[in-house]
Amino acid sequence: MSDSPLSIQMLHDKILIKPAGAGERTTRAGILIPATAEVAKRLVWGEVVGVGQHVRSVKSGDRVLYSPDDQYEVEVGGDPYLVMRERDLQAVANDRSGGGTGLYL
């Protein structure tokens, strides 16, 4: 079963992701990089909002890192979401306050 707050049940190893705000970015130094700027391939962060029954590494609410090239976009209730396979994810963010090993992304 899915942990999705939406009325969608993901199947098999599929994951439903709400992409992080795309567009302009600001560097740590405060430099504004417009959305139209041409940059090398970048991985993107998003939030998992639904998982299929065969997904083992992530759960709803996790922040994940993925390639924008490995995605299918779908619109649900006017909001954009992405459908991906679990194996297409690059990383899962670890909560820094969780006490673990001190390693995080």
N, C-alpha and C positions, 0 to 999 in steps of 0.2 A: 504494500500500500504506500501511498505517497504522503509526505508530510506537508504538502503544498497548501498555502492559505487560499489558493485559487481552487476553483472546482474542476481541476484537471488532474488526472492520474497519469503519471509518466509510466511508460512501459520499459521492461527489460533493463538495459544499462544506460538509459537516457536520463539527462539532467536538464532541468529548466533553470535558466540563469537570467537574472535582471542585470543588464550591463550597467557599469558605473557610468556616470555622466561623461558623455563624449563631447568633444569640442575643444575649446581653448584650455590650455594647461598653463600653470605658473610654476617656474622652477623655484628651488629653495632660495635662490638669490633674488627672486621677485620679478624675473623676466617673464613676460607674457608671450606664450607661443600660440599663434592662431591655429584653428582647426585645419586650415588649408595648407599649413606648412608641410613640406615634404620631408619626412624623416625615414630612417631605416625601419625595417620591420620591428614592431613593438608588440610585446605581450600586453594584455589588457586585464584589469581586475573586474570581477562581477560578483554578485551575491546569488547563492543557490536558493531557489524558492520551491523546487520540487525535484524528487528523485524517484527513479524506478526501483522495482523490487530487487534487482540484481546489482545495485550500486553498493559498494562496500567501503569506499574511502571518504566519502563526503556525506553531509546531511544538510537539511534545510537550515539556512542561516549562515553557513560557512562562506567565507570569501575565497574565491578561487582565481587562479591566473590561467589565462587561455590565449590562444592565437586567434586573431580576428579572421584568419583564413579558414579555420576549421569549424564554421558555425552555420546554422540555419536560423533565419530570423522569422519570428511569428508575432503577430499583434493580438493581444488578448485584452479586451476591455479598453482599447485605445492606447495601451502601453506596450512598448516593444520588449520582447523577451527573446532569448536564444535557446535553441535546443541543440545539445551536444551529447556525444558519447563520453562516458567516464574516462576512457583511455586517451581522449583528446585534451584533457586538462593537464597543465604543466605543474601546478603546485596548489596547495591549500594553505591559507594563512593560519598561523597559530596564535591564539590569544596570549599576549605577553603577560597578563596577570594570572594565568593558569597555574603558575608554579613549576612547570615542567623542567626542561634541561637548560632553559635560557636561550635556546636557539629559536629564531623566528624569521619571518620574511618581511 
